[in-house]
């Protein structure tokens, strides 16, 4: 007699945040965004199957009673921000707000998969609310506002298209994930996932203490955030890094400083250090860096005993730089003499 496996209800437990393997940079970015959601959220770029959505759900589990809201690709602007029911005015004189997804995500995580495939108008409205923490709904000259503070997590696969630079700049932090190439790391990821699929509650219980400590650290960091200050040296260092990256505007400077402050709060310190700025710089600059900017972690000043190159050496190095991609092997333009074209007989000559 064939034994039929017993069916169980699907578990609603989220994968423990502390059980994530090989995602240190992503975990840091998500924690910083949770401490200070006003930075503009986190953009995660990477191939399929790299735990993007799993990480976002795991973050929501760290926040007290936090909703996890997913924005569908087919959502309309009204579904996102809500709308006003003006028809109720004729009945009882009240303008009622029909809340959208941003209202439902208040206090939690709003997850947008394949954000690069959303219409630009939808992404623009979403980023506005994420940065301000306030949603404004307007209809026929009537407007209402409500709080909408959430951690925005957007994901994208670069193979399916890029976001416009204007929208990229609106995301606070960014992380680029790659397929794990180390065999041991892949095995660790697979074992953790198999253990969770086999018995979610057991893995959750195994990481309960670490999760509880992280929840307490997040709550303390959020409470202490506004009391942490920057020194002039920290502000100057952030500006130098932004200038070296060739970014447009000053949003990169502001995000770097806010992320460094969140990191100091997470580590229970009262002031922001230069090391905090360095630790978060790439998260804030990676998606804003211009193509001709200095590479990441390049020194902003020459090391002791290593003077700046002379003007002649600078000119030589500039001339030795490789040519940009495209038109490989093309010859430089050559001047050509003008030759008078004789009448071919196709048209009669003009009369004087």
N, C-alpha and C positions, 0 to 999 in steps of 0.2 A: 504494500500500500504506500502510495507516494505521500510524503509529508509536505503539507502546504505551509510555507513560512507565515508566521503570524504578522499581521499588519499593525503598525503603530501610527499614532497621529504624528504629523510632522512637528519637529521641535522648533520652538520660536527662539531658542537660545542663540545669541550672537557669538561668533568666534571671538575668544578672548583677545583683547588688544595686546596683552603681554605675551601671547603665544605666537604672534606674527614672527616669521623668520625671514631674515635678509632684507628688511625694509626699515633700517634705522633712520635714513633721511626722511622717508615718508612719515614715519611715526612722529618724528620731531616736528615736521611741518604741520601735521594734523593737531598735535597738542598745542602748538603755538597759536594756531587759528582758533582753537577752542577757548584758549585763555583770552584772546582779543579778537572776537569775530569781526570787528570793524576794519581789520586789515584787508578784507576783500576775499577771503577764502583761499582754497588751495586748488590748483589745476594739476591733475595727474595725467601725464602723457606716457603711453606705453602700449605694448602689444596686448593681445587678448590673453586672458589666463594668468595675469600677474597680480591678482588679489586686490584690484582697485576697489571694487564694490565691497569686498570683504573687509577691507581696512576702514572704509567709511562707516559701515554698520558697526564695526567694533568700536569706533570712536563714539558713536551715539550711545553705546551701552555704558560708557564711562560717565555720561552726563546724567544728572538726576531727573528722572521722568522725562527724558528727552525723546520727542518724536523723531522718527526717521521717515522723511518724505521724499519720494522719487518724482522727478519732473519728467513726464512722458515727452517723447519727441513730437508727438502730434498735438501737444497742448496749445491752446490759444492764449492770447494776452489776457483775456478776461479770466481764464482759468488760473493763470499765474498770479495776477495781482488782485483779482476780485472785481466786483461790479456793484453799482448802486441800484436798488430797486425803487425807482422814482414813482412807479405805479402805486406804491403804498401811500403816497402823499394824498392822492385823491380819496383814499378810504379812511385813513386815520391821522393824516397830517404828519407822518413820520417817514424819514428817509432811512431805509434799512440797508446795511452793508451785507452783501453776499460774499463772504470771505473767500480768498483764493488760496493757492498752495503756500504762498509766503506766510500767510496768517497761520496756517496749520503747522508750519515748520518753526514757529516762534519758540525759542528756547531749545531747539534741537539741531538736526542736521538736514539740510536740503541737498539731495544728491541728484546730479545731472549727468547721466551717461551720454557719451557722444555729444558733448556740448558743442563741438565744432560743426555739427549737422543742424543745430537749431538756427532759426532765422535770427539775423543780427538784431532786429528790434526786440526780440524776446530776451536775448542774452544781455542787451544793453539795460533793459528794465530790471532784469534779475540782478545785475551787478550794482545798479543804483541802490536797490533796496538792501543788498548785502553790506554795502559800504556805510550806508547811513543808519541802518537799523530801524528805519521808518518807512512805511508804505503809504503812498497817497493814491487814492482812487478818485477819479473824476468822471463825471458824466453830465452833459448838458449844463455846464456852468456850476455844478454842485460838486464839492469835494469833501472827502473824509480821510482822516489819517488814523493809523494804528501802528503799534509797535510790531516790528518784525525782525527780531535779532536771532540769527541762526548762523551756523557754520556752513558755508557754501563749499561743496566739494564737487568739482567738475572733472570729468575724465574724457580722454580723447585718444584715438589711435591715429598717429600722424599719417598712416597710409591712406586714411579716408579723407584727408584734407586738413588744412590748417585754419586757425582762427586769424582774423585780421589783426594787425599789430595794435590797433586802437583798442580792441577787446582784450587782447593778451595783456596789455598794460594794466587793465582794470583788475585782473586777478592779483591778489596780494602775493602769494607764494606759488612756486611751481616745483614739481618734482618729475624727473624723467626716469621711468622704470625700464629695465632691460630684462631679457630672458636670462635666468640664472645659468651661467656656464660652468659653475663649479659642481662637480658630481656630488660631493658631500652635502653642499647646501641644498641641492635639489632633493636629495634623499631626506634631509631634515624637514623640508617643506612638505613633501609627500607624506611622511610619517605623521606630522601634525594634522594634516588634513584628513588622513584616514582614521586617526584616533577620534577626531571630532565627528566624522560621519558615523563611526561605529557607536559612540556613546558621547553625545554632546555634553551632558551633565557631568560626566566624569572629568572631561577636559576643563570645563568651567570650574569644577571644584578644585582641580589641581592648581589652577591659577587664581583662586579666590583671594588669597592673601596679597599677592602682587597686584591684583586688580584693585583691591580695597585701598592699598597704599597709594596707588596712582590716582584713584578717585579723590582721596583726601588731599593729595598734592595739587590736583587741578583746582579744587574748591579754594584752597588757601592761596594759590596763585591768582585766581580771579579776584579774590577779596583784596589782595595786596597790590594789584596792578597799578592803580592810579597814584599810589604813594611812592613809586619808584621813579627816580630822576636820572637824567642824562647829564654828563659833564660836557664842557666845551670840547674837550679832546675827543669824546665819543662822537659828537655831532660832526666834528671836522673829519674824523676817520671815515664815517659813513659817506660824507660828501666826496672824499677822495676816491673811494671805491666806486661810487656811482659815476664820477667823471672818467675814471679809467675804463669803465664798461661802456662809455659812450651812449648812455641812456638819454631819452628825451624827457624833458620835464623834471620834476622833483618827486614824483610819486615813489620812485625807487628809494630815495633817501628816507622818506617818511616811513615806508614799509619796513626798511631795514632797522630803523630805530625802534619802531613798535614791536617788531619781532625780537629784537635784542632785549627790549624791556620785558617781553613775555617770557623769554628764556631766563632772565634774571629772577623773575617772579617764580618760575617753576623750580629753580634751584634755591629758592628762599634767600635771596640776597636783596639788599636795599638799594644798591646802585648798579648801573649798567657798566660793564667793563668793555675794553677794546676787544677782548677775546670773545665776548658775546656777539659783537658786530661781525667779526670774522666767521663765527660759527653759523650765522644765518645769512651771510652775504649772498652765497650762491643760490639760496632758495628765493631771494628777492630779485636777483639780477639775471638768472639764467634765461628767462623768457623775455627780458628787456634789452639784453646786450646787443649792441650793433655788430654787424658783420666784420667791420674793420677795427673793432676794439681790441684792447690787450687781452690775452688769454686769461682764464680764471687763475687766481692765486699768483698772478704776476706781481713782482715787487713794484711798489709805488715809488721807491727811491733806490739809488744804487747802494749796494752793500758796502760796509767800511772796507777801504783799500781797493775798491773797484770803481774808479772814477768814470764819469760819463764819457762816452766816445767823443772824439773831436768832430768838428764840422765835416772834415774830409771823410772820416770813417762813417759818419752818418749818411753822407751822400753816397758812399760806395755801397753801404748796406741797403740803402733805398733802391739803388739801381739794380742790386742783385736779387731783389724780391721777385718771386715767381709772378708771372702774368696771371690775371684772373682767368677763371675757367670760361670756356666758350671760344669759338673761332680758332681752335688750335691749328698752328702752322700757317695762319693768315699772314700775308706779306704786308708791310706798311704801304700806305697810299703813295703813288708815284704821280708827279705832275705830267699832264699830257697837253701837247700843243693843240690849238683849235684849228680845224681844217674846214675850209669853205665847201659846202655841199653843192654840187652842180645839179642842174635840173635833169631829172631822169626821164622826162617826157610824159610822165603820168599826168602832170598838170601843165597847162600852158604858162609860159613866163608872163610875169606881170608887165603891163604896159606902163611906160614912163608917163 
